[in-house]
Amino acid sequence: MPTASAMGKTYCPLCGWNRGETDRQTRLFLRLLPVLVVLFDAPLIVWVFIGHAEVPILAALGAIATIPAILVVLVVKGKIWIG
């Protein structure tokens, strides 16, 4: 039977082989994701609300804010293992 893949881990949808490990890794990632977003996006949001909207600094903070998106893609593709 062909296997399915979730976050870089293969599992069998019929018999449940390796399903528990895949579910555990997915839950860990979903708990970690909001922390990453807050950690990397909060400086940009605070900087804008304070009123220091200068283009070079906003560009740098915007680049830092894209790090969680890059991490999400790498984890979902299986290039980075968590847990």
C-alpha positions in Angstrom: 0.0 0.0 0.0 1.4 3.5 -0.8 2.3 5.6 2.2 1.3 9.2 2.9 3.6 11.9 4.1 3.2 14.6 6.7 5.9 17.0 7.6 8.6 14.9 6.0 7.5 11.7 7.8 5.9 8.8 6.1 3.0 6.8 7.6 0.4 4.3 6.5 -3.1 5.8 6.5 -4.7 2.3 6.6 -2.8 0.4 9.3 -1.5 3.4 11.3 2.2 2.5 11.0 4.2 5.5 12.2 1.0 7.6 12.5 1.6 8.3 16.2 5.1 9.7 15.6 3.8 11.9 12.8 0.9 13.2 14.9 3.3 14.0 17.8 5.6 15.9 15.5 2.7 17.8 13.9 1.3 18.8 17.3 4.7 20.0 18.5 5.2 22.1 15.4 1.7 23.6 15.8 2.5 24.6 19.4 5.8 26.1 18.3 4.5 28.1 15.4 2.7 30.9 17.3 5.8 31.4 19.5 8.0 31.8 16.3 5.5 34.3 14.8 5.3 36.4 18.0 9.1 36.2 18.5 10.0 37.4 14.9 7.0 39.6 14.1 6.6 41.5 17.4 9.6 43.8 16.9 8.2 45.0 13.5 4.8 45.6 15.0 6.1 47.4 18.0 8.5 49.5 15.9 5.6 50.6 13.6 3.3 51.5 16.5 5.9 53.5 18.3 6.1 55.7 15.2 9.7 55.0 14.0 8.6 54.1 10.5 11.9 54.6 8.7 12.3 52.5 5.5 15.7 50.9 6.1 14.8 49.7 9.6 11.3 48.5 8.4 13.0 46.6 5.6 15.4 44.9 8.0 12.6 44.0 10.5 10.4 42.8 7.6 13.2 40.5 6.5 13.5 39.1 10.0 9.7 38.7 10.1 9.8 36.3 7.1 12.0 33.8 9.0 8.9 31.9 10.4 7.5 31.5 6.9 10.8 30.0 5.7 11.0 27.7 8.7 7.4 26.5 8.1 8.2 25.6 4.5 11.4 23.8 5.5 9.7 21.8 8.2 6.7 20.8 6.0 9.0 19.7 3.2 11.0 17.6 5.6 14.3 19.5 5.3 14.4 20.3 9.0 13.4 17.8 11.7 11.8 19.0 14.9 11.3 17.0 18.1 
